[in-house]
Amino acid sequence: MNRSTVLLIIGIPWATAVAVLLMVTKIHAFSGRVHWGLLGSACICFSIGCLARTSVGLHDMA
């Protein structure tokens, strides 16, 4: 795998987290309710992106 593919794979969870957060804010604006399950999903996607980035960083250090 080349470097640009790795960076794309790392960016996908963060992009998904942003998209889910935008959905949560849009749903909240229309219904006035916060969907905690979607918010939790966004947090999980963000943490997967952080873990992937940390793994690549540790691999580059080795």
C-alpha positions in Angstrom: 0.0 0.0 0.0 1.4 3.4 -0.8 1.3 6.4 1.5 -1.7 8.2 -0.1 -3.9 5.0 0.3 -2.9 4.8 3.9 -3.8 8.4 4.5 -7.1 7.9 2.8 -8.0 4.9 5.0 -7.1 7.0 8.0 -9.3 9.9 6.9 -12.4 7.8 6.3 -13.4 7.3 9.9 -12.9 11.0 10.7 -15.0 11.9 7.6 -17.7 9.5 8.8 -17.6 11.0 12.3 -18.1 14.5 10.8 -21.0 13.3 8.7 -22.7 11.6 11.6 -22.3 14.7 13.8 -23.9 16.8 11.0 -26.8 14.4 10.9 -27.2 14.7 14.7 -27.3 18.5 14.6 -29.8 18.4 11.7 -32.1 16.0 13.5 -31.8 18.0 16.7 -32.7 21.2 14.8 -35.9 19.6 13.4 -37.1 17.4 16.3 -35.4 19.1 19.3 -34.2 15.7 20.5 -30.6 14.5 20.7 -30.1 11.0 19.4 -27.4 9.7 21.7 -26.9 6.5 19.8 -25.8 8.5 16.7 -23.6 10.7 18.9 -21.9 7.6 20.3 -21.4 6.3 16.8 -19.6 9.5 15.8 -17.4 9.2 18.8 -16.5 5.6 18.0 -15.7 6.6 14.4 -13.5 9.4 15.6 -11.6 7.1 18.0 -11.1 4.5 15.2 -9.5 7.3 13.2 -7.3 8.3 16.1 -6.2 4.7 16.6 -5.4 4.3 12.9 -3.3 7.5 12.9 -1.5 6.5 16.1 -0.7 3.0 14.6 0.7 4.6 11.4 2.8 7.0 13.5 4.2 4.2 15.6 5.0 2.2 12.5 6.9 5.2 11.0 8.9 5.5 14.2 10.0 1.9 14.0 
